[in-house]
Amino acid sequence: MNPAVKARAAPKNGGFTLLELLITMAVIMIVSGGVFLTFRQPDRRALDSAMLQLQADARYAQRRALVSGQTYGIIFSRAENMYRIMSVEPNREIRRVYLQNGVELGYSTARVNHQLNFHPRGTPNSGFRVRLYSGRYFREMTVTVAGGRVEFHDTSILQE
């Protein structure tokens, strides 16, 4: 074999080029940044999940009231960190939901019984607001009657 061909076939050195190192470092930084953000906000994910469940349960109680022609309600218990979906007449529990670890129930409206009722027309007994807390974050669900419709407003705020 020709010695000149042998010299061309052998690599110049065993290292990486600067461009290869920069691309590898950029990929590692992007992946580690995504992993860091995923593990950094477990409070926020648990809170989002709990709020989505609460909104779905409120809409469920509203639909049950419309379909059955009876009053359905959601009774909130801050001491037990849970809420119950109830049929008001007769007084019967439909579902009991305990909030996830790290998510706490709070109220924004000054109510004695902390109960949201939906009449057979599907409208709430009055406006209602409830907050869920987790770590530094809270989310708030407000139920209002506007133009004959029930609206669920959701607010997500970072506590100071």
N, C-alpha and C positions, 0 to 999 in steps of 0.2 A: 504494500500500500504506500502511496505517495505521502511523504511526511508533511507536505503542505495541506493536504486534505485532512489529515489527522489533526492538525493545529486548528483548522476551521471548525471541526466537529466538536471540539472540547469547549465548554463554556469559559467565558472570560474570568468569572469569579463565581463563588457559590452564594452570594447575597441577593437581596431583593433590590429592585430599583426604588427610587424615592416615590415615584407615582404609585407603585404597588403598596408601599407602606402607608401612604396617605389615604388611599381608598380603603384599605383594611381598617385603619384607625377610625375613619368616618363611619363605616358600617358598625363597628363595635360601639361607638358613641351613640348612634341612633338607637340601636337595640337596647343598650343599657339605660338610656333615657326613657324609653317606653316602659321598661320593667320598673324603673324607679317611680314613675308616675302611677303605675298600676298599684304598687304596694303602698304608695304614699297617701292615698285617699280612700281607705276602707270605710271611714265614717260616711263619706259622701255617697258611696255606692249602696251601703245599707240603708241610708236615709232615702235615697231615690227609690229603692225597691219597696220600702215600707210605704212611701207616699203613693206610689203607683197602685199598691194593693188597697190602700184606703180609698183612693178615688174609684177603683173598680168596685169595691164593696158599697160605696155610696150610690153609684149608678145602679148596682144590683138591687139595693133596697128601693130605689126610686122606681125601677121597672117592676118589681114585685108589687108595689103599691098601685101602679097603673093597671097591671094585668088582673090583680085579684079584687080591686075595688076596696081594699082595706088599708089602714094606716100601718106603715112600717117605719121603724126607727133604728138609729144607731146610738147605743148608749156607751159613753166613754168612761173608763175607770182609770184615773191617773194613779191611784194607789197600787193597782194590780198591773199597770202598764199594758192595758188591753182594751178592746172594744167588742161589743156584741151587736149583732144584727137581730132585731126583734120584730115579731108581729105584735102590734099593740093590742088589738082585739081579735082573738084572745091573746093574752100575754104569753107568748111562746118564743123561745130562743131558736133562731135559725142557724146562726153561726157564731162562734167565739174566735177571736183573732188576738193572739199575744204578739206584741211587737218583738222584733229581733233584738238580740243582745246588742247593747250600745245605742239603741234608739229609744228615746223617751217621749212620752206623750205630754204635751202642754196645751194650755188653752189660751186663746186670744180674746175670747168673748167672756164677759162676766155672766155666767149662768150658774144656777144652783144645781140643776140636775145634769148638765152637760150631755144633753140628748138632742139629736137631730131627727126630726120626724118628717116623713113624706106622706102627704095626704093622698087619698085615692085619685086625685087629679094629677099627682106626680110632683106637686109643688111642696117645698119645705114649709114647716110651720113659721119660720122666720129666717132671716139671714144667720149664717153660722160660720164660725172661723175656728180652725183647730191647727195647732202647730206640732210638728214632730222635730225633736232635737237629736243631734248626734255629734258629739265632739264640739267643734267650733261652728258647725253648720246647723241651720234649721230650714225646714220647708213648711209652707203654710198653705192650707186649702181653705178657700172661702166659697161658701155656697150662697148664691144670691138669686133672687127672682128678678129678671129684667126682660121686659117685653113679653111676658108670658112664658119665657124659657128659664130653665134652671142652668146656671153657669157655674162651672168649677174653675176657679182661678188658682193658679199654683205659683208660688213665689219661692225662690231659692236665694238665701242671703247668707253671707259669711258674718258670723258674730264678731264683734270687736273685742 
